[in-house]
């Protein structure tokens, strides 16, 4: 009997990922500090006694991502799918440009990604039929929307952390450009 491996089952995805690793399971096992026989057993479909731990599955994804495997995080996405969630990368923006212009550029990037996905979807549906080939063109564009929005959100969060004022410090010290009297009147509700 031949086992059919699915793209939405995290166990199948981690098995396929390990097989696609350069040198296959034989090369991956030593990197995980285990024998090839044990890794094969842990990856086997239907195995109930020796299953991968979260740490081992994460290590496999990290190793595969480090060597640039495009589908290194497919097991994570499959797990998210099972739980009705979507996984998206969190951009590192703490040391980046947090100016208003940079935040607007991130927002425009998110809108551009959305527009590209909408255009691809619209073009594909012009004949009132969606083929697998067209889906393969559209899907990456749609998947790119969430990371673009996350980049925008993370820039805003980083800016808020940077601009956070210590308690008890008057606002005008931080360059609001408003007079003390205007802020004083605002604080008493006049």
Buried (B, 14 or more C-beta within 10 A) or exposed (E): EEEEEEEEBBBBBBBBBBEBBEEEBEEBBEEBEBEBEEBBBBBBEEEEEEEBEEEBBEBBBEBBBEEEBEBBBBBBBBBBBEEEEEEBEEBEBEEBEBEEEBBEBBBEBBBEBBEBBBEBBEEBEEEEEEEEEBEEEBEEBBBBBBBBBBBBBBBBEBBEEEEEEEEEEEEBEEEEEEEEEEEEEEEEEE
